[in-house]
Amino acid sequence: MKRFSSRLLTTLIASLLAVAGQARADFLNWTYSTITDPPVVTSGATLPTGGGAVQLTGYSHRAGALSVPVIAYDTVASTSIGFDSHYTMTMTITDNSTHHSGTLTFAGSIQGNLTPDTSTLVNTFNSPQSVTLDGHVYTVSIAGVNLAAPPSPQQDIVATIQVGTAAGHDGDGSKDVRGVPEPDSLVLSGLSLSSVGVRYCWNRMRRSFRRPA
């Protein structure tokens, strides 16, 4: 009987984890694209005779994840040059199920000094920022980054994404999602219920075996 109860508990736990895993997968069923304006931030005289530049390349139609690259960058300089430059980055998030999109706009700044082989440049954004889309809240955080010196290979600026359930309605007001639990809560609740169920079955079987013939 112990083997039977253990097998039943294992089956219940596996089923609950599968359901929770599917719910979490649904939360990551999105894509994103980014674009910067301008695509190249310059300082000083026109290259290659003087000055420096940071080239900023966005990403298109990339799969969503908990951590994603939002900008690929290169640095170049022909002399020592200081930066106090500003640009914008827009990030468009698309729900793959409904194809609805939401856009976030970040104000970026690059400050510091750049030489042909050293860099004290720091890139920062006004973050975190959030957008609600089809019942999910996407919160995007981008930490400050020390930009690599020339002639380093192309590097990434990375964002951290948190996706949660919205309180209220989705973006077009057609669905009320209040009270929807997070997948982790579902797992914990399910495990508690499964434990009670197994204990109940076990006690019944023990009583039945103790009854006199």
GIKAUR-V955983 format. One record per backbone hydrogen bond with DSSP energy under -0.5 kcal/mol. NH is the residue of the N-H (numbers start at 1). CO is the residue of the C=O. Records with the same first field share a line. If there is no record, write none. Layout:
BEGIN
NH=CO ; CO
END
This chain:
BEGIN
5=1
6=2
7=3
8=4
9=5
10=6
11=7
12=8
13=9
14=10
15=11
16=12
17=13
18=14
19=15
20=16
21=17
22=18
23=19
24=20
25=21
26=22
27=23
28=24 ; 25
29=26
30=28
31=94
32=62
33=92
34=59
35=90
37=88
41=54
42=40
43=52
49=46
50=46
52=43
53=76
54=41
55=74
56=39
57=55 ; 72
62=32
64=30
68=159
70=157
71=157
72=57
73=155
74=55
76=53
78=51
79=51
81=114
83=112
85=110
87=108
88=37
89=106
90=35
91=104
92=33
93=91 ; 102
94=31
95=100
96=29 ; 94
99=95
102=93
104=91
106=89 ; 104
108=87 ; 106
109=124
110=85
111=122
112=83
114=81
115=118
120=113
122=111
123=145
124=109
126=107
127=125
128=140
129=140
131=138
133=136
136=133
137=164
138=131 ; 136
139=137 ; 162
140=129 ; 138
141=139 ; 160
145=123
147=121 ; 145
150=115
152=149
155=73
157=71
158=156
159=68
160=141
161=66
162=139
164=137 ; 162
166=135
168=166
170=175
173=170
177=168 ; 175
180=177
181=179
186=182
187=183
188=184
189=185
190=186
191=187
192=188
193=189
194=190
195=191
196=192
197=193
198=194
199=195
200=196
201=197
202=198
203=199
204=200
205=201
206=202
207=203
208=204
209=205
210=206
211=207
END
